[in-house]
Amino acid sequence: MTDQGKGVVKTRIAQKLNQALAPAALNVIDESHSHAGHGHHHPDGETHFRVEVVSAAFEGKSLIERHRLVNALLSDELADRVHALAISAKTPHEAAPV
């Protein structure tokens, strides 16, 4: 993966998750700035992300199955630039206000 500019990895993550999961809600947060000076930090960021995704694709899946699904979808990014990925994966029912 070549570094084509800031936001490229974040955009690719969002595109892959949108295409595969058709989420009701998706938030991809670059938290790399919080890890400056730590291992695997890149000067341009885009190494540490938090993904908050709400999708019907998670219905009937355990938490570990949901995480495995997201990790599989982002395997190229995790093998290259992305060092850490925090995942919040909920069904629409779980995300609905009480």
N, CA, C and O atoms as a Tinker XYZ file with bonds, in Angstrom:
   392  protein
     1  N      0.859000   -1.166000    0.000000    73     2
     2  CA     0.000000    0.000000    0.000000    64     1     3
     3  C      0.905000    1.227000    0.000000    63     2     4     5
     4  O      1.814000    1.335000    0.823000    81     3
     5  N      0.662000    2.119000   -0.891000    73     3     6
     6  CA     1.450000    3.339000   -0.938000    64     5     7
     7  C      0.726000    4.442000   -0.192000    63     6     8     9
     8  O     -0.502000    4.459000   -0.105000    81     7
     9  N      1.510000    5.356000    0.340000    73     7    10
    10  CA     0.923000    6.477000    1.070000    64     9    11
    11  C      0.558000    7.559000    0.063000    63    10    12    13
    12  O      1.437000    8.261000   -0.438000    81    11
    13  N     -0.728000    7.701000   -0.237000    73    11    14
    14  CA    -1.182000    8.649000   -1.242000    64    13    15
    15  C     -1.709000    9.936000   -0.633000    63    14    16    17
    16  O     -2.253000   10.779000   -1.347000    81    15
    17  N     -1.560000   10.100000    0.651000    73    15    18
    18  CA    -2.047000   11.318000    1.281000    64    17    19
    19  C     -2.918000   11.008000    2.471000    63    18    20    21
    20  O     -3.434000    9.901000    2.628000    81    19
    21  N     -3.066000   12.011000    3.299000    73    19    22
    22  CA    -3.827000   11.857000    4.536000    64    21    23
    23  C     -5.289000   11.521000    4.256000    63    22    24    25
    24  O     -5.929000   12.130000    3.398000    81    23
    25  N     -5.795000   10.559000    4.981000    73    23    26
    26  CA    -7.185000   10.171000    4.844000    64    25    27
    27  C     -7.442000    9.008000    3.906000    63    26    28    29
    28  O     -8.568000    8.518000    3.830000    81    27
    29  N     -6.425000    8.556000    3.193000    73    27    30
    30  CA    -6.608000    7.483000    2.215000    64    29    31
    31  C     -6.991000    6.169000    2.902000    63    30    32    33
    32  O     -7.903000    5.478000    2.448000    81    31
    33  N     -6.316000    5.829000    3.969000    73    31    34
    34  CA    -6.599000    4.578000    4.676000    64    33    35
    35  C     -7.985000    4.642000    5.310000    63    34    36    37
    36  O     -8.756000    3.687000    5.219000    81    35
    37  N     -8.298000    5.752000    5.944000    73    35    38
    38  CA    -9.613000    5.930000    6.556000    64    37    39
    39  C    -10.720000    5.790000    5.505000    63    38    40    41
    40  O    -11.735000    5.142000    5.758000    81    39
    41  N    -10.530000    6.385000    4.351000    73    39    42
    42  CA   -11.506000    6.306000    3.275000    64    41    43
    43  C    -11.671000    4.866000    2.797000    63    42    44    45
    44  O    -12.791000    4.408000    2.571000    81    43
    45  N    -10.563000    4.158000    2.646000    73    43    46
    46  CA   -10.618000    2.768000    2.185000    64    45    47
    47  C    -11.337000    1.887000    3.205000    63    46    48    49
    48  O    -12.118000    1.015000    2.824000    81    47
    49  N    -11.083000    2.103000    4.495000    73    47    50
    50  CA   -11.771000    1.357000    5.547000    64    49    51
    51  C    -13.274000    1.593000    5.447000    63    50    52    53
    52  O    -14.055000    0.642000    5.477000    81    51
    53  N    -13.677000    2.839000    5.331000    73    51    54
    54  CA   -15.103000    3.173000    5.235000    64    53    55
    55  C    -15.734000    2.542000    3.995000    63    54    56    57
    56  O    -16.841000    2.007000    4.069000    81    55
    57  N    -15.053000    2.599000    2.873000    73    55    58
    58  CA   -15.582000    2.022000    1.638000    64    57    59
    59  C    -15.791000    0.518000    1.777000    63    58    60    61
    60  O    -16.839000   -0.003000    1.396000    81    59
    61  N    -14.809000   -0.170000    2.316000    73    59    62
    62  CA   -14.919000   -1.628000    2.459000    64    61    63
    63  C    -16.056000   -2.017000    3.401000    63    62    64    65
    64  O    -16.822000   -2.935000    3.109000    81    63
    65  N    -16.163000   -1.329000    4.512000    73    63    66
    66  CA   -17.218000   -1.658000    5.473000    64    65    67
    67  C    -18.595000   -1.297000    4.918000    63    66    68    69
    68  O    -19.550000   -2.048000    5.115000    81    67
    69  N    -18.713000   -0.176000    4.236000    73    67    70
    70  CA   -19.986000    0.207000    3.612000    64    69    71
    71  C    -20.414000   -0.820000    2.568000    63    70    72    73
    72  O    -21.579000   -1.215000    2.519000    81    71
    73  N    -19.483000   -1.243000    1.747000    73    71    74
    74  CA   -19.805000   -2.180000    0.679000    64    73    75
    75  C    -20.204000   -3.552000    1.227000    63    74    76    77
    76  O    -21.166000   -4.149000    0.746000    81    75
    77  N    -19.490000   -4.047000    2.209000    73    75    78
    78  CA   -19.719000   -5.409000    2.706000    64    77    79
    79  C    -20.850000   -5.509000    3.726000    63    78    80    81
    80  O    -21.543000   -6.524000    3.787000    81    79
    81  N    -21.038000   -4.461000    4.527000    73    79    82
    82  CA   -21.975000   -4.559000    5.649000    64    81    83
    83  C    -23.239000   -3.722000    5.494000    63    82    84    85
    84  O    -24.173000   -3.880000    6.280000    81    83
    85  N    -23.291000   -2.850000    4.515000    73    83    86
    86  CA   -24.440000   -1.939000    4.339000    64    85    87
    87  C    -24.902000   -1.404000    5.696000    63    86    88    89
    88  O    -26.054000   -1.606000    6.082000    81    87
    89  N    -24.017000   -0.728000    6.413000    73    87    90
    90  CA   -24.339000   -0.309000    7.777000    64    89    91
    91  C    -25.422000    0.756000    7.872000    63    90    92    93
    92  O    -25.572000    1.612000    7.000000    81    91
    93  N    -26.168000    0.668000    8.964000    73    91    94
    94  CA   -27.136000    1.718000    9.298000    64    93    95
    95  C    -26.397000    2.934000    9.829000    63    94    96    97
    96  O    -26.868000    4.065000    9.707000    81    95
    97  N    -25.233000    2.690000   10.420000    73    95    98
    98  CA   -24.372000    3.767000   10.924000    64    97    99
    99  C    -22.927000    3.287000   10.873000    63    98   100   101
   100  O    -22.634000    2.122000   11.142000    81    99
   101  N    -22.033000    4.203000   10.523000    73    99   102
   102  CA   -20.612000    3.883000   10.474000    64   101   103
   103  C    -19.816000    5.116000   10.855000    63   102   104   105
   104  O    -20.043000    6.207000   10.331000    81   103
   105  N    -18.887000    4.932000   11.768000    73   103   106
   106  CA   -17.993000    5.998000   12.177000    64   105   107
   107  C    -16.589000    5.419000   12.210000    63   106   108   109
   108  O    -16.316000    4.494000   12.975000    81   107
   109  N    -15.696000    5.956000   11.389000    73   107   110
   110  CA   -14.302000    5.533000   11.346000    64   109   111
   111  C    -13.479000    6.683000   11.904000    63   110   112   113
   112  O    -13.443000    7.771000   11.329000    81   111
   113  N    -12.818000    6.434000   13.030000    73   111   114
   114  CA   -12.098000    7.489000   13.744000    64   113   115
   115  C    -10.606000    7.183000   13.735000    63   114   116   117
   116  O    -10.183000    6.121000   14.192000    81   115
   117  N     -9.814000    8.110000   13.215000    73   115   118
   118  CA    -8.358000    7.975000   13.230000    64   117   119
   119  C     -7.858000    8.472000   14.582000    63   118   120   121
   120  O     -7.903000    9.669000   14.867000    81   119
   121  N     -7.385000    7.553000   15.407000    73   119   122
   122  CA    -6.876000    7.892000   16.739000    64   121   123
   123  C     -5.352000    7.906000   16.782000    63   122   124   125
   124  O     -4.762000    7.870000   17.861000    81   123
   125  N     -4.720000    7.958000   15.629000    73   123   126
   126  CA    -3.260000    7.872000   15.545000    64   125   127
   127  C     -2.558000    8.969000   16.328000    63   126   128   129
   128  O     -1.494000    8.739000   16.901000    81   127
   129  N     -3.145000   10.161000   16.358000    73   127   130
   130  CA    -2.519000   11.280000   17.073000    64   129   131
   131  C     -2.304000   10.954000   18.557000    63   130   132   133
   132  O     -1.382000   11.474000   19.186000    81   131
   133  N     -3.151000   10.103000   19.100000    73   131   134
   134  CA    -3.028000    9.720000   20.517000    64   133   135
   135  C     -1.873000    8.750000   20.756000    63   134   136   137
   136  O     -1.514000    8.474000   21.901000    81   135
   137  N     -1.300000    8.240000   19.679000    73   135   138
   138  CA    -0.252000    7.230000   19.799000    64   137   139
   139  C      1.082000    7.721000   19.255000    63   138   140   141
   140  O      1.982000    6.915000   19.019000    81   139
   141  N      1.225000    9.010000   19.055000    73   139   142
   142  CA     2.481000    9.571000   18.559000    64   141   143
   143  C      3.616000    9.167000   19.490000    63   142   144   145
   144  O      3.515000    9.288000   20.711000    81   143
   145  N      4.684000    8.692000   18.895000    73   143   146
   146  CA     5.841000    8.273000   19.674000    64   145   147
   147  C      5.789000    6.819000   20.105000    63   146   148   149
   148  O      6.784000    6.287000   20.596000    81   147
   149  N      4.657000    6.171000   19.933000    73   147   150
   150  CA     4.533000    4.754000   20.277000    64   149   151
   151  C      4.933000    3.899000   19.084000    63   150   152   153
   152  O      5.103000    4.406000   17.975000    81   151
   153  N      5.079000    2.618000   19.314000    73   151   154
   154  CA     5.444000    1.694000   18.256000    64   153   155
   155  C      4.456000    1.717000   17.107000    63   154   156   157
   156  O      3.249000    1.837000   17.314000    81   155
   157  N      4.972000    1.602000   15.908000    73   155   158
   158  CA     4.196000    1.514000   14.675000    64   157   159
   159  C      3.482000    2.808000   14.303000    63   158   160   161
   160  O      2.670000    2.816000   13.377000    81   159
   161  N      3.763000    3.886000   14.994000    73   159   162
   162  CA     3.157000    5.167000   14.615000    64   161   163
   163  C      3.822000    5.641000   13.337000    63   162   164   165
   164  O      5.034000    5.500000   13.173000    81   163
   165  N      3.042000    6.198000   12.440000    73   163   166
   166  CA     3.529000    6.755000   11.181000    64   165   167
   167  C      3.374000    8.267000   11.253000    63   166   168   169
   168  O      2.368000    8.748000   11.775000    81   167
   169  N      4.328000    9.023000   10.752000    73   167   170
   170  CA     4.239000   10.488000   10.831000    64   169   171
   171  C      2.960000   11.058000   10.221000    63   170   172   173
   172  O      2.471000   12.095000   10.668000    81   171
   173  N      2.418000   10.392000    9.211000    73   171   174
   174  CA     1.195000   10.867000    8.575000    64   173   175
   175  C     -0.067000   10.316000    9.230000    63   174   176   177
   176  O     -1.174000   10.560000    8.748000    81   175
   177  N      0.092000    9.575000   10.324000    73   175   178
   178  CA    -1.072000    9.008000   11.013000    64   177   179
   179  C     -1.606000    7.785000   10.310000    63   178   180   181
   180  O     -0.872000    7.078000    9.620000    81   179
   181  N     -2.887000    7.542000   10.490000    73   179   182
   182  CA    -3.586000    6.418000    9.878000    64   181   183
   183  C     -2.983000    5.055000   10.238000    63   182   184   185
   184  O     -2.826000    4.177000    9.390000    81   183
   185  N     -2.654000    4.913000   11.516000    73   183   186
   186  CA    -2.138000    3.641000   12.015000    64   185   187
   187  C     -3.015000    3.051000   13.104000    63   186   188   189
   188  O     -3.000000    1.839000   13.323000    81   187
   189  N     -3.773000    3.883000   13.783000    73   187   190
   190  CA    -4.620000    3.459000   14.897000    64   189   191
   191  C     -6.040000    3.983000   14.655000    63   190   192   193
   192  O     -6.264000    5.190000   14.562000    81   191
   193  N     -6.986000    3.056000   14.558000    73   191   194
   194  CA    -8.363000    3.443000   14.251000    64   193   195
   195  C     -9.346000    2.853000   15.250000    63   194   196   197
   196  O     -9.090000    1.826000   15.879000    81   195
   197  N    -10.464000    3.527000   15.373000    73   195   198
   198  CA   -11.641000    3.028000   16.096000    64   197   199
   199  C    -12.770000    3.003000   15.068000    63   198   200   201
   200  O    -13.019000    3.988000   14.373000    81   199
   201  N    -13.448000    1.855000   14.987000    73   199   202
   202  CA   -14.555000    1.684000   14.057000    64   201   203
   203  C    -15.814000    1.402000   14.864000    63   202   204   205
   204  O    -15.855000    0.468000   15.665000    81   203
   205  N    -16.833000    2.213000   14.647000    73   203   206
   206  CA   -18.139000    2.017000   15.273000    64   205   207
   207  C    -19.113000    1.731000   14.140000    63   206   208   209
   208  O    -19.403000    2.604000   13.323000    81   207
   209  N    -19.615000    0.497000   14.099000    73   207   210
   210  CA   -20.470000    0.104000   12.985000    64   209   211
   211  C    -21.727000   -0.582000   13.497000    63   210   212   213
   212  O    -21.678000   -1.446000   14.372000    81   211
   213  N    -22.858000   -0.170000   12.924000    73   211   214
   214  CA   -24.162000   -0.752000   13.239000    64   213   215
   215  C    -24.676000   -1.377000   11.951000    63   214   216   217
   216  O    -24.863000   -0.683000   10.951000    81   215
   217  N    -24.906000   -2.690000   11.972000    73   215   218
   218  CA   -25.317000   -3.376000   10.758000    64   217   219
   219  C    -26.179000   -4.596000   11.068000    63   218   220   221
   220  O    -25.946000   -5.308000   12.045000    81   219
   221  N    -27.166000   -4.821000   10.225000    73   219   222
   222  CA   -27.993000   -6.026000   10.337000    64   221   223
   223  C    -27.172000   -7.275000   10.027000    63   222   224   225
   224  O    -27.577000   -8.382000   10.380000    81   223
   225  N    -26.038000   -7.111000    9.380000    73   223   226
   226  CA   -25.158000   -8.246000    9.075000    64   225   227
   227  C    -24.642000   -8.913000   10.345000    63   226   228   229
   228  O    -24.168000  -10.048000   10.298000    81   227
   229  N    -24.727000   -8.227000   11.469000    73   227   230
   230  CA   -24.254000   -8.787000   12.740000    64   229   231
   231  C    -25.320000   -9.594000   13.472000    63   230   232   233
   232  O    -25.024000  -10.222000   14.488000    81   231
   233  N    -26.555000   -9.587000   12.975000    73   231   234
   234  CA   -27.644000  -10.339000   13.614000    64   233   235
   235  C    -27.246000  -11.806000   13.748000    63   234   236   237
   236  O    -26.778000  -12.418000   12.787000    81   235
   237  N    -27.435000  -12.368000   14.942000    73   235   238
   238  CA   -27.156000  -13.780000   15.180000    64   237   239
   239  C    -25.687000  -14.124000   15.333000    63   238   240   241
   240  O    -25.343000  -15.295000   15.496000    81   239
   241  N    -24.811000  -13.123000   15.284000    73   239   242
   242  CA   -23.373000  -13.361000   15.420000    64   241   243
   243  C    -22.906000  -12.943000   16.811000    63   242   244   245
   244  O    -23.371000  -11.950000   17.369000    81   243
   245  N    -21.986000  -13.717000   17.350000    73   243   246
   246  CA   -21.397000  -13.367000   18.639000    64   245   247
   247  C    -20.459000  -12.177000   18.450000    63   246   248   249
   248  O    -20.130000  -11.805000   17.323000    81   247
   249  N    -20.041000  -11.594000   19.550000    73   247   250
   250  CA   -19.111000  -10.463000   19.497000    64   249   251
   251  C    -17.827000  -10.855000   18.775000    63   250   252   253
   252  O    -17.326000  -10.097000   17.945000    81   251
   253  N    -17.295000  -12.030000   19.083000    73   251   254
   254  CA   -16.046000  -12.466000   18.448000    64   253   255
   255  C    -16.246000  -12.691000   16.953000    63   254   256   257
   256  O    -15.347000  -12.398000   16.164000    81   255
   257  N    -17.405000  -13.204000   16.549000    73   255   258
   258  CA   -17.688000  -13.391000   15.121000    64   257   259
   259  C    -17.776000  -12.050000   14.403000    63   258   260   261
   260  O    -17.318000  -11.918000   13.268000    81   259
   261  N    -18.354000  -11.072000   15.052000    73   259   262
   262  CA   -18.455000   -9.736000   14.464000    64   261   263
   263  C    -17.070000   -9.134000   14.261000    63   262   264   265
   264  O    -16.769000   -8.573000   13.207000    81   263
   265  N    -16.229000   -9.260000   15.292000    73   263   266
   266  CA   -14.869000   -8.723000   15.206000    64   265   267
   267  C    -14.074000   -9.443000   14.127000    63   266   268   269
   268  O    -13.333000   -8.813000   13.372000    81   267
   269  N    -14.223000  -10.755000   14.052000    73   267   270
   270  CA   -13.518000  -11.514000   13.018000    64   269   271
   271  C    -13.961000  -11.077000   11.626000    63   270   272   273
   272  O    -13.142000  -10.986000   10.711000    81   271
   273  N    -15.235000  -10.811000   11.468000    73   271   274
   274  CA   -15.761000  -10.356000   10.179000    64   273   275
   275  C    -15.135000   -9.026000    9.785000    63   274   276   277
   276  O    -14.662000   -8.871000    8.660000    81   275
   277  N    -15.130000   -8.073000   10.700000    73   275   278
   278  CA   -14.542000   -6.755000   10.417000    64   277   279
   279  C    -13.043000   -6.895000   10.143000    63   278   280   281
   280  O    -12.525000   -6.291000    9.204000    81   279
   281  N    -12.353000   -7.680000   10.951000    73   279   282
   282  CA   -10.916000   -7.886000   10.738000    64   281   283
   283  C    -10.644000   -8.529000    9.380000    63   282   284   285
   284  O     -9.682000   -8.156000    8.708000    81   283
   285  N    -11.465000   -9.478000    8.968000    73   283   286
   286  CA   -11.285000  -10.120000    7.662000    64   285   287
   287  C    -11.500000   -9.125000    6.529000    63   286   288   289
   288  O    -10.759000   -9.127000    5.546000    81   287
   289  N    -12.511000   -8.279000    6.666000    73   287   290
   290  CA   -12.770000   -7.274000    5.641000    64   289   291
   291  C    -11.619000   -6.284000    5.502000    63   290   292   293
   292  O    -11.370000   -5.758000    4.418000    81   291
   293  N    -10.929000   -6.039000    6.597000    73   291   294
   294  CA    -9.831000   -5.056000    6.606000    64   293   295
   295  C     -8.459000   -5.720000    6.682000    63   294   296   297
   296  O     -7.493000   -5.102000    7.128000    81   295
   297  N     -8.372000   -6.961000    6.253000    73   295   298
   298  CA    -7.118000   -7.719000    6.385000    64   297   299
   299  C     -5.945000   -7.054000    5.663000    63   298   300   301
   300  O     -4.824000   -7.077000    6.172000    81   299
   301  N     -6.178000   -6.465000    4.491000    73   299   302
   302  CA    -5.086000   -5.797000    3.770000    64   301   303
   303  C     -4.551000   -4.609000    4.553000    63   302   304   305
   304  O     -3.339000   -4.414000    4.644000    81   303
   305  N     -5.448000   -3.821000    5.116000    73   303   306
   306  CA    -5.034000   -2.647000    5.894000    64   305   307
   307  C     -4.303000   -3.066000    7.167000    63   306   308   309
   308  O     -3.313000   -2.446000    7.555000    81   307
   309  N     -4.795000   -4.121000    7.813000    73   307   310
   310  CA    -4.164000   -4.602000    9.045000    64   309   311
   311  C     -2.797000   -5.226000    8.777000    63   310   312   313
   312  O     -1.929000   -5.223000    9.649000    81   311
   313  N     -2.610000   -5.753000    7.590000    73   311   314
   314  CA    -1.329000   -6.359000    7.233000    64   313   315
   315  C     -0.289000   -5.306000    6.856000    63   314   316   317
   316  O      0.906000   -5.598000    6.806000    81   315
   317  N     -0.740000   -4.094000    6.592000    73   315   318
   318  CA     0.178000   -3.061000    6.131000    64   317   319
   319  C      0.254000   -1.887000    7.095000    63   318   320   321
   320  O      1.055000   -1.917000    8.029000    81   319
   321  N     -0.538000   -0.879000    6.899000    73   319   322
   322  CA    -0.415000    0.394000    7.616000    64   321   323
   323  C     -1.076000    0.402000    8.989000    63   322   324   325
   324  O     -0.544000    1.002000    9.923000    81   323
   325  N     -2.227000   -0.254000    9.126000    73   323   326
   326  CA    -3.000000   -0.172000   10.368000    64   325   327
   327  C     -2.401000   -1.097000   11.414000    63   326   328   329
   328  O     -2.289000   -2.306000   11.212000    81   327
   329  N     -2.024000   -0.509000   12.521000    73   327   330
   330  CA    -1.409000   -1.257000   13.622000    64   329   331
   331  C     -2.439000   -1.676000   14.662000    63   330   332   333
   332  O     -2.326000   -2.753000   15.248000    81   331
   333  N     -3.441000   -0.835000   14.898000    73   331   334
   334  CA    -4.432000   -1.121000   15.937000    64   333   335
   335  C     -5.820000   -0.740000   15.439000    63   334   336   337
   336  O     -6.017000    0.289000   14.792000    81   335
   337  N     -6.786000   -1.620000   15.769000    73   335   338
   338  CA    -8.160000   -1.389000   15.359000    64   337   339
   339  C     -9.091000   -1.744000   16.513000    63   338   340   341
   340  O     -9.198000   -2.906000   16.902000    81   339
   341  N     -9.759000   -0.733000   17.054000    73   339   342
   342  CA   -10.767000   -0.952000   18.094000    64   341   343
   343  C    -12.113000   -1.034000   17.380000    63   342   344   345
   344  O    -12.412000   -0.213000   16.513000    81   343
   345  N    -12.920000   -2.024000   17.746000    73   343   346
   346  CA   -14.168000   -2.267000   17.026000    64   345   347
   347  C    -15.359000   -2.259000   17.969000    63   346   348   349
   348  O    -15.355000   -2.929000   19.003000    81   347
   349  N    -16.375000   -1.496000   17.602000    73   347   350
   350  CA   -17.680000   -1.564000   18.234000    64   349   351
   351  C    -18.630000   -2.005000   17.132000    63   350   352   353
   352  O    -18.877000   -1.255000   16.188000    81   351
   353  N    -19.168000   -3.226000   17.244000    73   351   354
   354  CA   -20.022000   -3.801000   16.199000    64   353   355
   355  C    -21.361000   -4.186000   16.813000    63   354   356   357
   356  O    -21.453000   -5.121000   17.609000    81   355
   357  N    -22.407000   -3.439000   16.422000    73   355   358
   358  CA   -23.744000   -3.666000   17.003000    64   357   359
   359  C    -24.766000   -3.911000   15.916000    63   358   360   361
   360  O    -24.587000   -3.514000   14.764000    81   359
   361  N    -25.843000   -4.575000   16.306000    73   359   362
   362  CA   -26.998000   -4.717000   15.424000    64   361   363
   363  C    -27.825000   -3.445000   15.564000    63   362   364   365
   364  O    -27.654000   -2.707000   16.534000    81   363
   365  N    -28.721000   -3.174000   14.614000    73   363   366
   366  CA   -29.593000   -2.006000   14.750000    64   365   367
   367  C    -30.412000   -2.042000   16.050000    63   366   368   369
   368  O    -30.631000   -1.006000   16.677000    81   367
   369  N    -30.856000   -3.227000   16.446000    73   367   370
   370  CA   -31.628000   -3.360000   17.687000    64   369   371
   371  C    -30.782000   -2.959000   18.906000    63   370   372   373
   372  O    -31.263000   -2.258000   19.796000    81   371
   373  N    -29.529000   -3.405000   18.936000    73   371   374
   374  CA   -28.631000   -3.087000   20.052000    64   373   375
   375  C    -28.292000   -1.595000   20.109000    63   374   376   377
   376  O    -28.048000   -1.045000   21.183000    81   375
   377  N    -28.279000   -0.962000   18.963000    73   375   378
   378  CA   -27.909000    0.461000   18.893000    64   377   379
   379  C    -29.102000    1.391000   19.121000    63   378   380   381
   380  O    -28.932000    2.593000   19.320000    81   379
   381  N    -30.293000    0.830000   19.092000    73   379   382
   382  CA   -31.495000    1.660000   19.248000    64   381   383
   383  C    -31.545000    2.257000   20.651000    63   382   384   385
   384  O    -31.199000    1.589000   21.625000    81   383
   385  N    -31.976000    3.512000   20.753000    73   383   386
   386  CA   -32.098000    4.134000   22.078000    64   385   387
   387  C    -33.119000    3.390000   22.944000    63   386   388   389
   388  O    -34.106000    2.851000   22.443000    81   387
   389  N    -32.866000    3.375000   24.219000    73   387   390
   390  CA   -33.753000    2.662000   25.165000    64   389   391
   391  C    -34.955000    3.497000   25.488000    63   390   392
   392  O    -35.813000    3.071000   26.262000    81   391
